[in-house]
Amino acid sequence: MTKAIFYHAGCPVCISAEQDILNLISENQVEVIHLGTDKAKVSDAESAGVKSVPALVLSNGNVLHINFGASIEDLK
């Protein structure tokens, strides 16, 4: 099974969402990517359909945008 990917930018909204996601999904089933420190992954997130962070990309390709922390455009 492919892991889900949780993208965030390190803001308080994102950190809170990360904690909630990790309480719901075991760490071996989700990869956490901090786009504020890993700028190389911004294009991957955008290609996956992420418009803002925090966002969870499910293994089936669906994107769940969680609240609003930052636009993907702001992270470029």
N, C-alpha and C positions, 0 to 999 in steps of 0.2 A: 504494500500500500504506500502511495506517495504521501509525503507529509504536507500538511497545510503550512502556509507561510504567513506569519504575522509581521506586517511592516509598521514601523513607527518612527517618530522623529525625536523622541526623548523628552517631549513636553509633558507637563503634569497630566494632561488628558490621556496621552499615550501610555505613560507609565502605569496609570491606574487601569487602563484597558488591558495592558500586558499582564498585570497581576490577576485580573479577572479571567482572562483567557487561559492562563496557566493553571488556574484553579479548576477550570472546566475541562481542559484538554491536557493529557499528560505530555510532559516535555519531549518524550520520544515520538510524539505524533505531530508536533508543530515546531517549525523553525522560526526563530525570532530574529528579525533583521532591523537594526537601528540605522535608518537612512541618513540620520544626521552625522554619523561617524563612518558610514560605508556608502559614500556617494556613488560608487561604481554600480551599486544595486538599484539606483533610482530608475534607470532605463528598464531593468527587469520588471520592476513594480509597475511602471507605466505600460509596458507590453502586456502585462497580466490583466490590465484594466483598472488599476488603482488610480483613483482621481484625487484622493485625500487620505491622510493617515490620522488616526490608526485605521488599519484595514486588515482583514483576514482573507487570504486567498485560499479557498478550499481545494482539496485534492481533485475535485471535479472541474475546477476552473472558475467556479462562481466566486465573486468578490463581495464580501460583506464589509461595507463602510461603517465604522463604529464611531458615532459622535463626529466631531470635527476638530482636529488639532492643527493641521497644516495642509495646504494644497500641495499636490505633487509638483506643481509649477514653482512653488516657493522653495522646494528642496533642490532644484536644478542648479 
